[in-house]
Amino acid sequence: MGLMRLEYDEEADAAYVWIREGVARAFGVALDDSRYVDYADDRAPVGIELLNVRRGVDVADLPERAAVERLLGESHLPIFA
């Protein structure tokens, strides 16, 4: 697995965290109205879509929580758990 990275679209107030780049998304699961996890065929997470990011991101049950929290912090985006 390569380095994880975060892309934030300020206008849309949405972020995407790439967990496994170069791996095709097979299906997604909505954790709630603002958080979606994309999975590969092998059921391993490949990415996380975050909406309404300026309101704060609940990282409590996200895959790769510590790394996602670090990326959000480095991007100066609010976090709550």
C-alpha positions in Angstrom: 0.0 0.0 0.0 1.3 3.4 -0.9 1.1 6.5 1.2 -2.4 7.7 2.1 -3.4 11.1 0.9 -6.3 13.5 1.3 -7.8 15.8 -1.3 -10.1 18.6 -0.1 -12.5 20.6 -2.3 -13.2 23.8 -0.4 -16.1 24.8 -2.7 -17.9 21.5 -2.2 -16.7 21.2 1.4 -15.9 17.6 0.6 -12.7 15.5 1.1 -11.6 12.2 -0.2 -9.0 10.1 1.6 -7.1 7.7 -0.7 -6.2 4.6 1.3 -5.2 2.3 -1.6 -4.5 4.1 -4.9 -4.6 2.1 -8.1 -7.2 -0.3 -6.7 -10.6 -0.3 -8.3 -13.7 0.5 -6.2 -16.1 -2.4 -6.1 -18.8 -1.0 -3.8 -19.4 1.6 -1.2 -21.0 1.8 2.3 -22.6 4.8 3.8 -21.7 5.2 7.5 -24.1 8.2 7.7 -25.1 11.2 5.6 -21.6 12.6 5.5 -19.2 9.6 5.5 -18.8 6.9 2.8 -16.2 4.1 2.6 -15.3 2.6 -0.7 -14.1 -1.0 -0.8 -12.3 -3.2 -3.3 -13.4 -6.7 -4.4 -11.3 -8.1 -1.6 -13.4 -6.1 0.9 -10.4 -4.0 1.9 -11.1 -0.2 2.1 -9.7 1.8 -0.8 -11.0 5.3 0.1 -13.2 7.4 2.3 -15.5 10.3 1.1 -16.3 12.9 3.7 -19.0 15.6 3.2 -19.7 18.8 5.2 -16.1 18.7 6.4 -16.1 22.2 7.9 -18.7 21.0 10.5 -16.1 18.5 11.7 -15.4 14.9 10.8 -16.3 12.0 13.1 -13.3 9.7 12.8 -14.4 7.2 15.5 -15.3 4.3 13.2 -13.4 5.1 10.1 -10.9 2.6 8.6 -7.3 3.7 9.2 -8.6 6.1 11.9 -5.2 7.4 13.1 -3.9 8.1 9.6 -7.2 9.8 8.6 -7.0 11.9 11.8 -3.4 12.9 11.0 -4.3 13.9 7.4 -7.2 16.0 8.5 -5.1 17.7 11.1 -2.4 18.4 8.6 -5.0 20.0 6.4 -6.4 22.1 9.3 -9.8 20.5 9.0 -11.9 20.0 12.2 -12.2 16.5 13.8 -14.4 15.1 16.5 -14.6 11.5 17.8 
